[in-house]
Amino acid sequence: MPSRYFRVPVCEIGYVRMIVEGYDGLAVVRSLSAQRGEIEWLVAEGREAEAEALAEVLGQETGLTAIARPHDWSDLAPE
């Protein structure tokens, strides 16, 4: 799954997560900490354009901004 990283106001993280995950199978959203305004979208293969379009709308609505992968971001643990 390709990842996209964003910064968003902390008070908007729950809203963004709810909207993104409401698009069934589009992406999974995670954050390292409730105090950080950085989130990762794990985007489903083949749905990158749809995710990009949604990110643009959420950017206008919530201030979501694409960022580079934070240097201290941890990968998901293998199962």
N, CA, C and O atoms as CSV, one atom per row, in Angstrom:
chain,resi,resn,atom,element,x,y,z
A,1,MET,N,N,0.843,-1.188,0.000
A,1,MET,CA,C,0.000,0.000,0.000
A,1,MET,C,C,0.886,1.249,0.000
A,1,MET,O,O,1.784,1.374,0.833
A,2,PRO,N,N,0.639,2.160,-0.921
A,2,PRO,CA,C,1.389,3.408,-0.897
A,2,PRO,C,C,0.942,4.275,0.281
A,2,PRO,O,O,-0.229,4.271,0.659
A,3,SER,N,N,1.877,5.004,0.846
A,3,SER,CA,C,1.567,5.894,1.961
A,3,SER,C,C,1.638,7.345,1.517
A,3,SER,O,O,2.447,7.718,0.668
A,4,ARG,N,N,0.771,8.152,2.112
A,4,ARG,CA,C,0.797,9.606,1.956
A,4,ARG,C,C,0.796,10.175,3.359
A,4,ARG,O,O,0.111,9.658,4.241
A,5,TYR,N,N,1.551,11.226,3.570
A,5,TYR,CA,C,1.660,11.853,4.881
A,5,TYR,C,C,1.099,13.259,4.812
A,5,TYR,O,O,1.269,13.967,3.820
A,6,PHE,N,N,0.425,13.651,5.891
A,6,PHE,CA,C,-0.222,14.954,5.938
A,6,PHE,C,C,-0.064,15.575,7.323
A,6,PHE,O,O,0.144,14.884,8.321
A,7,ARG,N,N,-0.170,16.886,7.347
A,7,ARG,CA,C,-0.303,17.632,8.595
A,7,ARG,C,C,-1.705,18.223,8.585
A,7,ARG,O,O,-2.177,18.721,7.563
A,8,VAL,N,N,-2.351,18.161,9.723
A,8,VAL,CA,C,-3.722,18.649,9.858
A,8,VAL,C,C,-3.876,19.172,11.285
A,8,VAL,O,O,-3.234,18.641,12.192
A,9,PRO,N,N,-4.698,20.188,11.516
A,9,PRO,CA,C,-4.929,20.618,12.886
A,9,PRO,C,C,-5.371,19.427,13.748
A,9,PRO,O,O,-6.200,18.618,13.331
A,10,VAL,N,N,-4.811,19.338,14.934
A,10,VAL,CA,C,-5.090,18.198,15.817
A,10,VAL,C,C,-6.590,18.003,16.020
A,10,VAL,O,O,-7.067,16.869,16.065
A,11,CYS,N,N,-7.323,19.082,16.140
A,11,CYS,CA,C,-8.773,18.974,16.369
A,11,CYS,C,C,-9.510,18.389,15.167
A,11,CYS,O,O,-10.680,18.029,15.291
A,12,GLU,N,N,-8.864,18.284,14.015
A,12,GLU,CA,C,-9.497,17.762,12.807
A,12,GLU,C,C,-9.122,16.312,12.499
A,12,GLU,O,O,-9.662,15.734,11.556
A,13,ILE,N,N,-8.217,15.712,13.266
A,13,ILE,CA,C,-7.747,14.357,12.961
A,13,ILE,C,C,-8.903,13.353,12.949
A,13,ILE,O,O,-9.017,12.563,12.012
A,14,GLY,N,N,-9.736,13.370,13.942
A,14,GLY,CA,C,-10.858,12.429,14.012
A,14,GLY,C,C,-11.809,12.591,12.840
A,14,GLY,O,O,-12.285,11.609,12.272
A,15,TYR,N,N,-12.079,13.835,12.486
A,15,TYR,CA,C,-12.964,14.100,11.350
A,15,TYR,C,C,-12.363,13.571,10.056
A,15,TYR,O,O,-13.038,12.886,9.287
A,16,VAL,N,N,-11.094,13.888,9.814
A,16,VAL,CA,C,-10.423,13.418,8.595
A,16,VAL,C,C,-10.426,11.896,8.546
A,16,VAL,O,O,-10.716,11.306,7.505
A,17,ARG,N,N,-10.105,11.261,9.668
A,17,ARG,CA,C,-10.088,9.789,9.721
A,17,ARG,C,C,-11.473,9.230,9.369
A,17,ARG,O,O,-11.585,8.283,8.590
A,18,MET,N,N,-12.509,9.815,9.940
A,18,MET,CA,C,-13.869,9.332,9.710
A,18,MET,C,C,-14.255,9.478,8.234
A,18,MET,O,O,-14.850,8.565,7.662
A,19,ILE,N,N,-13.928,10.594,7.625
A,19,ILE,CA,C,-14.267,10.821,6.220
A,19,ILE,C,C,-13.491,9.860,5.319
A,19,ILE,O,O,-14.083,9.209,4.458
A,20,VAL,N,N,-12.186,9.766,5.506
A,20,VAL,CA,C,-11.360,8.906,4.653
A,20,VAL,C,C,-11.790,7.453,4.775
A,20,VAL,O,O,-11.958,6.772,3.763
A,21,GLU,N,N,-11.970,6.976,5.986
A,21,GLU,CA,C,-12.325,5.575,6.184
A,21,GLU,C,C,-13.778,5.293,5.804
A,21,GLU,O,O,-14.171,4.134,5.671
A,22,GLY,N,N,-14.582,6.355,5.627
A,22,GLY,CA,C,-15.939,6.199,5.138
A,22,GLY,C,C,-15.983,5.829,3.657
A,22,GLY,O,O,-16.983,5.300,3.171
A,23,TYR,N,N,-14.892,6.111,2.945
A,23,TYR,CA,C,-14.761,5.690,1.543
A,23,TYR,C,C,-14.239,4.267,1.578
A,23,TYR,O,O,-13.030,4.042,1.534
A,24,ASP,N,N,-15.136,3.319,1.656
A,24,ASP,CA,C,-14.820,1.918,1.890
A,24,ASP,C,C,-13.633,1.428,1.063
A,24,ASP,O,O,-13.681,1.404,-0.167
A,25,GLY,N,N,-12.582,1.041,1.756
A,25,GLY,CA,C,-11.416,0.465,1.120
A,25,GLY,C,C,-10.448,1.457,0.498
A,25,GLY,O,O,-9.451,1.044,-0.094
A,26,LEU,N,N,-10.712,2.755,0.614
A,26,LEU,CA,C,-9.827,3.755,0.010
A,26,LEU,C,C,-8.483,3.824,0.721
A,26,LEU,O,O,-7.432,3.734,0.087
A,27,ALA,N,N,-8.522,3.982,2.031
A,27,ALA,CA,C,-7.284,4.137,2.798
A,27,ALA,C,C,-7.549,3.888,4.271
A,27,ALA,O,O,-8.676,3.993,4.755
A,28,VAL,N,N,-6.487,3.560,4.954
A,28,VAL,CA,C,-6.499,3.468,6.407
A,28,VAL,C,C,-5.699,4.661,6.901
A,28,VAL,O,O,-4.646,4.978,6.347
A,29,VAL,N,N,-6.190,5.321,7.936
A,29,VAL,CA,C,-5.524,6.502,8.483
A,29,VAL,C,C,-4.944,6.152,9.837
A,29,VAL,O,O,-5.597,5.510,10.660
A,30,ARG,N,N,-3.698,6.583,10.065
A,30,ARG,CA,C,-3.110,6.391,11.390
A,30,ARG,C,C,-2.302,7.609,11.778
A,30,ARG,O,O,-1.852,8.372,10.923
A,31,SER,N,N,-2.123,7.784,13.076
A,31,SER,CA,C,-1.280,8.855,13.601
A,31,SER,C,C,-0.434,8.257,14.714
A,31,SER,O,O,-0.820,7.276,15.349
A,32,LEU,N,N,0.720,8.861,14.939
A,32,LEU,CA,C,1.597,8.358,15.994
A,32,LEU,C,C,1.145,8.804,17.371
A,32,LEU,O,O,1.354,8.098,18.358
A,33,SER,N,N,0.529,9.967,17.440
A,33,SER,CA,C,0.167,10.522,18.732
A,33,SER,C,C,-1.008,11.476,18.564
A,33,SER,O,O,-1.111,12.173,17.554
A,34,ALA,N,N,-1.873,11.505,19.535
A,34,ALA,CA,C,-3.009,12.426,19.502
A,34,ALA,C,C,-2.545,13.881,19.611
A,34,ALA,O,O,-3.299,14.791,19.266
A,35,GLN,N,N,-1.325,14.111,20.081
A,35,GLN,CA,C,-0.802,15.462,20.240
A,35,GLN,C,C,-0.107,15.984,18.980
A,35,GLN,O,O,0.232,17.165,18.897
A,36,ARG,N,N,0.102,15.108,18.009
A,36,ARG,CA,C,0.772,15.512,16.770
A,36,ARG,C,C,-0.260,15.657,15.669
A,36,ARG,O,O,-1.195,14.861,15.582
A,37,GLY,N,N,-0.102,16.638,14.853
A,37,GLY,CA,C,-1.013,16.843,13.740
A,37,GLY,C,C,-0.531,16.177,12.468
A,37,GLY,O,O,-0.800,16.663,11.369
A,38,GLU,N,N,0.177,15.071,12.607
A,38,GLU,CA,C,0.694,14.342,11.452
A,38,GLU,C,C,-0.038,13.015,11.328
A,38,GLU,O,O,-0.191,12.275,12.300
A,39,ILE,N,N,-0.487,12.731,10.112
A,39,ILE,CA,C,-1.187,11.483,9.870
A,39,ILE,C,C,-0.645,10.816,8.610
A,39,ILE,O,O,-0.058,11.465,7.744
A,40,GLU,N,N,-0.855,9.522,8.531
A,40,GLU,CA,C,-0.473,8.749,7.362
A,40,GLU,C,C,-1.730,8.121,6.783
A,40,GLU,O,O,-2.581,7.615,7.515
A,41,TRP,N,N,-1.837,8.160,5.468
A,41,TRP,CA,C,-2.880,7.426,4.776
A,41,TRP,C,C,-2.208,6.253,4.103
A,41,TRP,O,O,-1.290,6.441,3.305
A,42,LEU,N,N,-2.646,5.048,4.406
A,42,LEU,CA,C,-2.199,3.848,3.702
A,42,LEU,C,C,-3.226,3.618,2.607
A,42,LEU,O,O,-4.298,3.065,2.855
A,43,VAL,N,N,-2.898,4.041,1.401
A,43,VAL,CA,C,-3.837,4.093,0.285
A,43,VAL,C,C,-3.881,2.748,-0.444
A,43,VAL,O,O,-2.846,2.138,-0.712
A,44,ALA,N,N,-5.083,2.305,-0.753
A,44,ALA,CA,C,-5.275,1.048,-1.480
A,44,ALA,C,C,-4.691,1.171,-2.890
A,44,ALA,O,O,-4.805,2.214,-3.535
A,45,GLU,N,N,-4.077,0.106,-3.347
A,45,GLU,CA,C,-3.515,0.064,-4.700
A,45,GLU,C,C,-4.601,0.398,-5.722
A,45,GLU,O,O,-5.722,-0.105,-5.644
A,46,GLY,N,N,-4.251,1.243,-6.668
A,46,GLY,CA,C,-5.173,1.601,-7.728
A,46,GLY,C,C,-6.156,2.698,-7.378
A,46,GLY,O,O,-6.959,3.099,-8.221
A,47,ARG,N,N,-6.107,3.194,-6.141
A,47,ARG,CA,C,-7.061,4.226,-5.721
A,47,ARG,C,C,-6.355,5.529,-5.365
A,47,ARG,O,O,-6.906,6.374,-4.660
A,48,GLU,N,N,-5.122,5.683,-5.866
A,48,GLU,CA,C,-4.321,6.864,-5.548
A,48,GLU,C,C,-4.975,8.158,-6.051
A,48,GLU,O,O,-4.966,9.165,-5.344
A,49,ALA,N,N,-5.535,8.140,-7.251
A,49,ALA,CA,C,-6.162,9.351,-7.801
A,49,ALA,C,C,-7.374,9.762,-6.962
A,49,ALA,O,O,-7.587,10.948,-6.711
A,50,GLU,N,N,-8.149,8.795,-6.540
A,50,GLU,CA,C,-9.316,9.076,-5.689
A,50,GLU,C,C,-8.866,9.662,-4.350
A,50,GLU,O,O,-9.475,10.603,-3.841
A,51,ALA,N,N,-7.796,9.099,-3.786
A,51,ALA,CA,C,-7.257,9.608,-2.515
A,51,ALA,C,C,-6.740,11.028,-2.688
A,51,ALA,O,O,-6.943,11.872,-1.815
A,52,GLU,N,N,-6.079,11.296,-3.794
A,52,GLU,CA,C,-5.562,12.639,-4.067
A,52,GLU,C,C,-6.691,13.650,-4.166
A,52,GLU,O,O,-6.588,14.755,-3.633
A,53,ALA,N,N,-7.759,13.281,-4.838
A,53,ALA,CA,C,-8.916,14.177,-4.973
A,53,ALA,C,C,-9.543,14.450,-3.609
A,53,ALA,O,O,-9.912,15.586,-3.311
A,54,LEU,N,N,-9.664,13.425,-2.791
A,54,LEU,CA,C,-10.226,13.611,-1.449
A,54,LEU,C,C,-9.308,14.475,-0.594
A,54,LEU,O,O,-9.785,15.318,0.164
A,55,ALA,N,N,-7.995,14.276,-0.706
A,55,ALA,CA,C,-7.044,15.087,0.061
A,55,ALA,C,C,-7.172,16.565,-0.305
A,55,ALA,O,O,-7.062,17.437,0.557
A,56,GLU,N,N,-7.404,16.837,-1.582
A,56,GLU,CA,C,-7.563,18.220,-2.018
A,56,GLU,C,C,-8.797,18.859,-1.375
A,56,GLU,O,O,-8.741,19.994,-0.902
A,57,VAL,N,N,-9.905,18.123,-1.364
A,57,VAL,CA,C,-11.140,18.635,-0.751
A,57,VAL,C,C,-10.943,18.835,0.756
A,57,VAL,O,O,-11.328,19.865,1.312
A,58,LEU,N,N,-10.341,17.840,1.405
A,58,LEU,CA,C,-10.109,17.959,2.849
A,58,LEU,C,C,-9.112,19.061,3.168
A,58,LEU,O,O,-9.173,19.657,4.243
A,59,GLY,N,N,-8.201,19.338,2.255
A,59,GLY,CA,C,-7.273,20.450,2.443
A,59,GLY,C,C,-8.010,21.774,2.517
A,59,GLY,O,O,-7.714,22.614,3.367
A,60,GLN,N,N,-8.968,21.957,1.628
A,60,GLN,CA,C,-9.762,23.180,1.630
A,60,GLN,C,C,-10.658,23.262,2.860
A,60,GLN,O,O,-10.874,24.341,3.411
A,61,GLU,N,N,-11.171,22.126,3.281
A,61,GLU,CA,C,-12.138,22.086,4.382
A,61,GLU,C,C,-11.476,22.133,5.761
A,61,GLU,O,O,-11.989,22.784,6.672
A,62,THR,N,N,-10.337,21.446,5.920
A,62,THR,CA,C,-9.757,21.286,7.264
A,62,THR,C,C,-8.339,21.833,7.412
A,62,THR,O,O,-7.828,21.917,8.529
A,63,GLY,N,N,-7.700,22.204,6.311
A,63,GLY,CA,C,-6.308,22.641,6.385
A,63,GLY,C,C,-5.314,21.503,6.218
A,63,GLY,O,O,-4.123,21.683,6.469
A,64,LEU,N,N,-5.788,20.330,5.796
A,64,LEU,CA,C,-4.924,19.182,5.532
A,64,LEU,C,C,-3.874,19.572,4.505
A,64,LEU,O,O,-4.203,20.118,3.452
A,65,THR,N,N,-2.603,19.292,4.810
A,65,THR,CA,C,-1.492,19.651,3.927
A,65,THR,C,C,-0.570,18.462,3.767
A,65,THR,O,O,-0.180,17.841,4.755
A,66,ALA,N,N,-0.215,18.135,2.528
A,66,ALA,CA,C,0.727,17.040,2.276
A,66,ALA,C,C,2.111,17.422,2.797
A,66,ALA,O,O,2.551,18.562,2.648
A,67,ILE,N,N,2.789,16.453,3.410
A,67,ILE,CA,C,4.145,16.656,3.928
A,67,ILE,C,C,5.002,15.451,3.550
A,67,ILE,O,O,4.486,14.413,3.136
A,68,ALA,N,N,6.300,15.603,3.698
A,68,ALA,CA,C,7.208,14.471,3.543
A,68,ALA,C,C,7.051,13.564,4.764
A,68,ALA,O,O,6.553,13.994,5.805
A,69,ARG,N,N,7.473,12.324,4.631
A,69,ARG,CA,C,7.397,11.374,5.748
A,69,ARG,C,C,8.217,11.925,6.915
A,69,ARG,O,O,9.409,12.189,6.756
A,70,PRO,N,N,7.593,12.102,8.091
A,70,PRO,CA,C,8.343,12.578,9.254
A,70,PRO,C,C,9.502,11.634,9.567
A,70,PRO,O,O,9.349,10.415,9.486
A,71,HIS,N,N,10.654,12.189,9.923
A,71,HIS,CA,C,11.859,11.377,10.141
A,71,HIS,C,C,11.702,10.360,11.263
A,71,HIS,O,O,12.370,9.326,11.253
A,72,ASP,N,N,10.842,10.632,12.217
A,72,ASP,CA,C,10.684,9.723,13.352
A,72,ASP,C,C,9.456,8.812,13.222
A,72,ASP,O,O,9.056,8.165,14.189
A,73,TRP,N,N,8.872,8.766,12.045
A,73,TRP,CA,C,7.671,7.957,11.834
A,73,TRP,C,C,8.061,6.477,11.873
A,73,TRP,O,O,9.006,6.065,11.201
A,74,SER,N,N,7.343,5.691,12.649
A,74,SER,CA,C,7.639,4.259,12.735
A,74,SER,C,C,6.757,3.485,11.759
A,74,SER,O,O,5.590,3.820,11.553
A,75,ASP,N,N,7.332,2.452,11.167
A,75,ASP,CA,C,6.567,1.601,10.275
A,75,ASP,C,C,5.658,0.697,11.081
A,75,ASP,O,O,5.879,0.481,12.272
A,76,LEU,N,N,4.634,0.167,10.426
A,76,LEU,CA,C,3.762,-0.786,11.092
A,76,LEU,C,C,4.539,-2.051,11.382
A,76,LEU,O,O,5.354,-2.483,10.567
A,77,ALA,N,N,4.298,-2.638,12.519
A,77,ALA,CA,C,4.980,-3.877,12.893
A,77,ALA,C,C,4.470,-5.031,12.028
A,77,ALA,O,O,3.265,-5.143,11.803
A,78,PRO,N,N,5.358,-5.877,11.548
A,78,PRO,CA,C,4.915,-7.041,10.761
A,78,PRO,C,C,4.089,-7.983,11.606
A,78,PRO,O,O,4.324,-8.139,12.805
A,79,GLU,N,N,3.124,-8.605,10.971
A,79,GLU,CA,C,2.263,-9.540,11.719
A,79,GLU,C,C,2.791,-10.936,11.636
A,79,GLU,O,O,2.199,-11.854,12.203
